[in-house]
């Protein structure tokens, strides 16, 4: 039985949906880390939140690099979103949110003549 029997979305759509979630989650963990760093300094919470933010950031980078060639992003845009951290997460979320579904659905291959 196929993994996604009742799901009509493409693999790229599922990747984009997961990346949208991780992009926003990366921004939220950064803001939480900034809170414990600047507003309510707490070394223990900085260590815990910093650890989880690092894991989420690495997942964000990996997912961005994996989806880049399929969705047609340039290396410049990819570097921008990775190096700008939480702003890059918002940029990725916004760009994926505005991407038309037609770009995420693969075109059927032409049938060979018989």
C-alpha positions, -999 to 999 in steps of 0.1 A, spaced: 0 0 0 14 35 -8 25 57 21 2 85 11 -28 67 -5 -54 94 3 -31 124 -1 -32 141 -35 -3 164 -27 31 159 -43 63 151 -25 76 187 -31 44 200 -15 49 179 16 86 190 18 75 227 15 48 223 42 74 208 66 99 235 58 73 262 64 67 247 99 104 244 107 111 279 94 86 295 118 97 272 146 134 283 141 123 319 144 103 312 176 132 293 193 155 322 184 131 347 200 128 325 231 166 323 233 169 361 230 143 365 258 164 344 282 196 361 270 185 397 271 152 403 290 153 376 317 189 364 319 189 328 331 220 306 323 201 273 327 173 283 303 198 298 278 216 264 278 184 244 273 168 267 248 201 273 230 205 235 226 171 231 210 175 262 189 207 248 175 190 215 166 161 233 149 185 256 131 205 227 117 172 210 106 162 243 89 195 245 71 194 209 59 158 212 48 165 245 29 194 229 11 174 198 2 144 217 -12 165 244 -30 171 227 -64 135 213 -66 119 247 -60 144 267 -80 159 289 -54 193 305 -62 224 300 -41 223 336 -31 188 334 -17 196 302 1 227 318 17 206 348 26 180 328 45 206 306 62 229 335 73 201 358 86 188 333 110 153 342 123 147 367 95 156 340 70 130 317 87 103 344 81 115 349 45 113 312 38 78 309 54 66 339 34 81 327 1 66 292 5 33 307 16 31 327 -16 44 300 -39 16 288 -63 7 252 -60 14 247 -98 51 252 -91 51 225 -64 32 199 -85 55 181 -110 44 182 -146 35 148 -161 61 134 -184 51 131 -220 40 97 -232 63 82 -258 49 74 -292 42 37 -298 
